[in-house]
Each structure stands twice: as C-alpha cells, then as structure tokens.
Amino acid sequence: MHWLNWYTAMCFNQMLNRSGHFWEKRYHSTGFANTDKKRALNTLRYIHANPKAAGVQQGLFYDFSNYGVHDRLGNDGITTWHPAFLSLGQTLEECAAKYRGFCKKYRPQPKPEKRNRWGSRLLSGMKPQRKGKKSSPGQLKLFWDELNFDNEEIQEVATRFVKANCYNANPNSSKSG
C-alpha cells in the first residue's frame, strides 16, 4: 500500500507539475506583522486588483471589494484603514492619491504554462458524474438554511457597502466637465 500511494503521488505530481506528497502543503498561509507596511500594502493591492486580473472587472472598483473606500475616502460602515495605508501621506487625500497610483502600477503575474505529461489529456477529459442532491432522513439541516436574510439591518449594511465601493454610486447622475 505504501508503494502504491507513493507511486500514485509521483505520477499525479508529474502530471500536475507539483512535488512532494499529494496532499502536502495543499493550503498554506502565514500571517505577517501589523508593522510590515510593505507587505500589507502589497497584499491589499493584490486583493483589490484581483477582480481586474481575473477579467471580472475592467478597473479596480468592484461592488464586492472595498477599493472604493480607499480611493474615494468613503465610509462603507465596515472598512477600517490599515496603518500602512495611513502612512502613505500627511492627509487622507494624499494617502488616497498615492495608493491609487500604487494600485495602477500593479501587473499580475502570468500563470505558468501547463506542460503536458502522460495521462494529462486523459484526465482532463474525464468528468465526475454528478449525482442529484439527496438528503438522508436523519441528516441535520445546516443553520444558514433557516437564516432570515430579509433583515433590514443586513440589507442596509450591504447596500451601504456596495454604494461606497462601486464604480459609480449614482448611475443616473451624469458628470459635467
């Protein structure tokens, strides 16, 4: 069994261009000190630029990201500015301007090319059969099945967040310039 596990992991690793045990370091993350301003700003920029890099959004503004609060210095009721953001300038306007320029310089790293290995074409064509959702008679329901999302406070906070961070908070108004 040990040999079979080792050999299978070796084959999958070769096909997927990985190394180590099949499940080793699958999900790995580390924290960083609150005083590491460079890493904090790079992480914040990566998060804000992710929708653009993924092709979901043209610019950095995204309804489900708090970039708008950093760019326009709005208040969405949830976001707190990181000390690294606040250290970019003497005034909030200066911090926002420098952060805006910092984010515009972001260039996402290209994904590495996939190399074809034996079996990779075979595996890519295989799709698992989907089974219909069944519930066991004794299975407990998940707690969020019973949550009431019609709560006005939740709707209010969500609306405030989206309006503070979306590209154009007033789509019916036109800019004159």
N, C-alpha and C positions, 0 to 999 in steps of 0.2 A: 504494500500500500504506500509506503514511504517513497519508493522508487516511482510509482505511478503518479503520485502527487508532484514530485519533483519534475518529472519529465513533462507532465501536462503544463505546469507553470512555465517551464523553459520554452515550450512550444508557443504558448499564448504570449509570453513576453517577447519572443522573437517576432510574432505576427503583429503585435501592438507596439513594437519598438519601446519596450519597457525593460526594467531589470529588477531583480530581487524576487521575493516571494510574491505570489499572485495578489494577495490582499495587503501586502506590506506598504505602509505609508500611503494608503489609498486616499485618506482625508487627513491632511496635516496642516495645522496652523499654529502660529505663535503670536503672542501679544508683543507690544512694544511699549516702552516707557512714554508717559504723557509728555515728557520733556524732549523727546525726539521729534523736533518740529519738521525736519526734512521728510522723515518717513511718514509723519501724519499728513503733511500736505500732499505727498505723492499718493498716499492711499486714498485721501479724499478726492483728489483729481481723477484717479483711476475709477472710483465709484461713479463720479459724476459723468465721466466720459464713456462709461460702459455702454449705455444705450446707443450712443453715436457709433462706437466701434462695432457694435453688433448689427448696425444698419436699421435699428428700430426707429431712430430719430435723426433728423438732419443736423441739428445743433446740440448744444449742451442742455438746453431746457427740456425737461421731461416731467410730466404730471406726477410721476411716482418717485421723483428724486428731489432732494432739497437744494439743488443748484441755484434755483431762483432766489432763495433766501440769501445765499452768499453773493450773488451777482447784483441783486436789486436792494439788498439790505431790508427785505421784508420780514414780516413776522407771521409764521405759519402756526404758531402755538405749540410747536413740538421741538423745533430745532434749537440747539444751543451752539453758538460759535465756538470752535476749538481754539485754545490758546495760540496754536500755530497760525491760524487764520488772523487772529487779532494782532499778532506780532508783525504782520506784513507792512503796517504803516502806523502813522500817528493818529489818523482819523479812520472812522469806519469806511468812508468813501474811498480813501487811499487803499485800505485793505481790499475792498471790493475790486478796485481797478487793477491792482497788482495780481489778485487771484484770477480775475478774468483773463488777463494776459498770460498768466501761468497755465491756465487751462487750455487756451487757444494754441499753445505750443505743443500740446500733447499729441504724440503719434503712437498709436497702438502697435505693439509688437506683432509682426505677421506670424501666423500659425505655421509650425514646421510642416514641410511636405511629408505626406504619408508615403512610406515605402511599401511596395507590395512584397509580401512574403508568401511562402507556400501556404495555402489554406485561407488566405485573407479574402480572396474573391469568393470562395465557397462560403465562408462565414458571413460575409456582407449580404449575400443573397438569402440567407436563412432568416426568417422572421418567426418569432414565437407566436403560437396560436393564442388568440385572445379568448378567454372564457368569459361568459356573462357573469355579471355580479350576482353572487348568491350570498345570502346571509343564513348563517346557521340559526336554528331555532333558539339556542341558548346563548347566542353571541350578544354581547353588550353593545349598545349603540354608543357612538362617540359623543362627547359632550357638546361639540360645536353643532351637531345636528339639532340640538334643542336651543341654541342661542338665538336671541331675537335681535336681528340686525336693523330693525326698524327704529332703534333707539335714536331719538333726535340729537342727543349729545354726540354720538358716534358720527352721525351724518354731518353735523355741524363742523366737527374737527376735521373730517375727511375733506369736506368742501373747502374749508379754510386752507388746508394744506395744499390741495391741488391749485387753488387760485393764487396762492403765494408763489408757487413754483412753476406753473405752466408758462409756455412761451408768451401767450397773450392773454392776460387775465380778463380783458374786456374785448371779446372778439367783435362786438357790434360797433365799438368806437373806432374811428379812423384817425391816424396821426396826420397832422398837418405840418408840412415842413417845407 
